Amino acid sequence: ASSLAIQSTAGQVRSESRGEQIVTIPTERGWLRGILNSSSNSPLGIIFLHGWSGNRAGPHQMFVKLARRLYGAGYTTLRFDFYGRGESAGEIANGTLLTMIQDAQVAVDWLVERTNVQRCILLGICSGGEVAVGAALHPDVVGIVLWSTPIFARLRERGRALRKKWGYVKEYARKLFRITTWRKLFAGQLQFGIILRVLFGRTDEQPMRKEESDANRVERKHEADRKSITQPADAAPVEALERDREQLEAILAQFMKQFAKPVLMVYGTNDPDTNPATAWYRDIFESTGAPHHVHLVHGANHSYYSVAWEQEVFDVTRTWLEQLASESAHN
């Protein structure tokens, strides 16, 4: 660790230029090093979440640039290195998508407890966006920003099965209020075996063709895109995801049932992950009722390696944040 890695129970190590402070955030595994821009002008804080092999600066300093601009606009910002990354404690081999999600949750708690921030936005790029999804149900998180974010933990098949199952649950709930359903019940015409298999068995083996067709309409439309999905540039490798597969599936299941907060998704049109990921997330958000907006940066790659692309990402993100802050102030 560098000479700056001096731990402090108060969280603050020293002040830097542009209102920046180097901070230490304690966790059960070890401390996290971060940069805080604390403002008293807004109760909304933005927490930046870097990708799998990145650090708190973001690709070509994107997090640094946007954090400073947002601070200048009156927001509090926090960007930190995940456990095992950058200047934080731990080894890279000990950091997983699950530990990154846990780090983000701790960072939200820390920011709310140590500053005037009352509500947080999680902004992540690539795997950092997956982290934002995993930590999105934190009660102090009021929205998420996903830049070039792949399908969460590569669980697209699991997500599709869960969406099917909840679609069937909703459909059967609606049928309970139909008089024809009760007539079939008293006449002994309801096929309970099929219903139980749909709700509690494998959703790909049940014969309810009409409901299955409805549930899979969007899936079939994007099937070619899903089959062509590749490993994102800065996403967690498969072997790292397998360690915590059961817990990640549980996180996704809760997210798909409960998440209804605003979302901004930004992707480049030349990122191979764009079509499958935006389709997958859009399906979830439409199902849960989460307000969401997708912005495509024409010609951009995964990390927006162009001044024009970078500026477009910044402008879209800042406009979305300002709109969200304005709506929150009036609620």
N, C-alpha and C positions, 0 to 999 in steps of 0.2 A: 504494500500500500504506500501511497505517496505521503509526504509530510502533511498534506491537507487532511488525511484520514485520522483526525483526532476526534475520538468519540466524545459526545457531550449529552448528558441526560436531558439537558434543556432543549436539545434538538438543533440549536444554532451553533455554528463553529466560528464563522467570521463573515463580515460584510464584504461584498464585492461591488463593482461598478454597476450602474443601471439599476440600483436598488436590489441587486441580487445577493442572496445569502447562501452560503454552503451549509447544508443541514445534514444531520444524522437522524435517521428514523429507526428506532429499535424494533426488532421482530424476534420471534421465538428462535429462529435459526441464526440470526446475526444482524448487524446493522446494515442499513441501506444508505448510500450517499446520494444526496440530491441537491438541486438548486431551486431555491424559493424566491419568487418575486412577489412580495406581499403588498397588497394595496388595500386601503381602507375605503375605497370608492364603490366597491361592489361586493355583495355577499356571495357572488358566484365565483367559484374557483375552477380552473382547468388543470387537470392532471394528465401529463403526457406519458404515454406507454410505448417504449421502443420495441423493436422486433427481436427475434430469437438471438441473433448474434450481434445485435447493435448495442448502443449505449444511449445515455440520456440526451445526447446531442441530436440524435436522429440522423437519417441519411443526408449527406452534404449540409449538415447543420440546420436542417429544417425546423427542428424543435426549438433550437436556440433563437432563430430568427422570429418565429411566430410567437414564442413565449414573450420575447421582449416587446413585440408590437402589441400584444394583448395587454401586457402590463402597462404600456404607455396609454392604452385605451381605458385603463382603470380596473382591469381584472387581476386577481391573484393567480399565479401560475406555479405549478410544481412539476419539475421533471427530474426523474431519479433513475439510478441504475438498479435493475433487478438483482436479486441475490445471485452471486456467482458471476456477475457481469460488471464491467467498468471498474469503478472505485469502491463498489460495495463488497461486503464480506463474502466468503465462500468461494467454492470452485465451480467452474462452469458445468462440470459433470453432475453437480448436485442440484442444479436448477432445472425445473420442468415447467410445462405450461401450468400445471396445478400450483406450483410454488409461486409462479409469476402472478397468478390470480390472487393468491393469498397475500402477496406483497402489495398488490393494488388495493385490496380491501384495507390493509393496515395503513396505507398511505392516505386513503380517504379519512379514516378515523383520525389520523395524526393531523391532517390539514384542518379539519373541523375543530379539533380540540385546541390547536395551537395558534390559530389565526381567527379573523372575523368571518371567515367563510362559513356559510350555512348550507350551501348546496354545491354539488360538484358535477362537472362534466368530465367524462373519461374520453381521451382522444388517443387512439392507438393506430399505429401503422403496421401492416402485415400481422405477425403474431401478437403484436401489441393490441391490435384490434380484437383478436380472439380473447385476449385478457380482458378487454373492455366488456365483451359479451359475457364472459365468465363472472365478472364482478358487478354487472349492471343492476342486479337486484338489491344491491346495498341501499338501505333506506335514504342515505344522503346523496345518492347519485340520481340526477334528474334528467340525464340524457347521455348519449354516447355518439362519438364521431369515429367512423371507420374509414381509414385510408387504406386502400389496397389490401383489404382483409380477406384471407381465404376462408373457406367453410370451416366452422369451428371444429378443431381437433379431427378434421377429416371424417366427421360423423354424418355425412350426407345421407347414407342409407338408413342409419338410425333415426335421423331427423325425419326422413320421409315416412318411416313406419309409425313414428309418434304422431305425425300430422294426420296420417290415415286414421289411427286409432281414436284420436280426439275428434276427428270429423264424424266417425261412426257414433261416438258417445253423444255428440250434439244431435245427430240425426235421430237416434233412438229416443233421446229426451223429447224432441219435438213430436215424435210419433205417440208418445204417452198421452198427449192431449187430443189425439184424433179418435173419433168414435169408432172408426173401422178397426183400429188396433184392439180396442176392448171387445168388439164383436168377435175378432179372431181368437182372442184369449179365451172367451167363454165357449167358443166353438171348438177349442183345442187345436186351432190351426197355426198357432205361433210355433216357429221352429227354434226352441230354446237352445238346442245344441249348436246351431249355426251362430246365434247371437253370442253365446258364451265364447265360441271359438274366435269370433271377430274381436271381442273386447279383451279377452285374456290369452288368446293363443297367437299364432303367427298370422299377421295381417296379410301376408302374401299367399296364403293358402285358402282363404275363405272364398265362397262362390258368389258373393253379393256383387254381381257384375255392374249393376247400375251405379251403386255408391262408389265402387272401386274406380269406375270410369270417371266419375265426377272428381274424386279426390286426386286422381293422377293426371288430370287434363294438362295442368301446367308442367308437371314432371315430364310427360311425353314430349311436350313442345321443346323442352331444353335437354332432352336425353343426349343428343349428339354433343352438346357442350359439356355435359357432365362426364361423358366417357373420355373426353380429351383433356381433362384437368391434369395439370402437371404440378410438380413440387414448387411452391412459391419461393422466391429468392431468399427470403429471410424467415421462413416458417419453421416450426419445430419438426425435426425428423421423426419418421414413423416409430423408430425404436424408443424415442423419448416419450411419445404419446402413449405407447402400449403400457408403460409402467402404471399409469393412473387411469386406464381406460374406464373402469367401472365408475370412478368418481367423476370423470369428465362427462360420462353419459348421464349421470344423475344431475349434474349442473345444467346440461343442455335440456333435460326434461323439465326442470323447474323453470328455466328461461322461456321455454316454449309455452308453458302454461300461464306464466305470471307477467312477463315483460310487456309493458304498454307505454313506455317512455319515448320521447322524441329521438329520432335517429337521423344522422347525416351520413350518407355513404358516398365516398369519392373514389373513383377508379379511373385508370388510364385505359383508353381504347386498345392500346397495344400490349396490355397486360393479359397473358393467357388465362389468368384466373378470373377476369372480370365477368364474363358471361355466366359461368356456373355459380360463382359466389353471389352475384347480385340477384340472380333468380332464386337461389336457395334462401337468402336472407329476406328477400321481398315476400316470399311465400309465408315465412314465419310471421313477419310483421303484419301482413294483411290478415293472418289468422288471429293474432292477438289484439289487433286494433292499434298497434303502435304507430304514431305518426312518423312517416319516413320520407326522405327525399334522396334520390340518387342523382349525382352529378358526374358526368363522364368528361374527362379531359381529353380532347381529341388529339390523337397521335402519341399520347404520353405512355411511358413504360411504367413498370411497377413502382419505381422510386422517384419518378418525376425529375429526371436528370436534364432539365432545361430551365433556364431562368423564367421563361414564359409559362411553362407548365407549373413550376413552383409557385409563381405569383398567382396563378388562377386558383390553385388549391388554397392558398392563404386567403384570397378574397372571398371565395365561396364559404370557407369555414368561418371567417370572421362575420360575414353577413348573417349566416345561420345562427351563430352565437348571439349576435346582437338582437335578432328577432326573438330568440328563446328568452333572453334576459328581459326584454321588453314585455313579453307575454307573462313571464313569472312575476314581474313587478306589479302587473294589473290583476293578478289572481289572489 
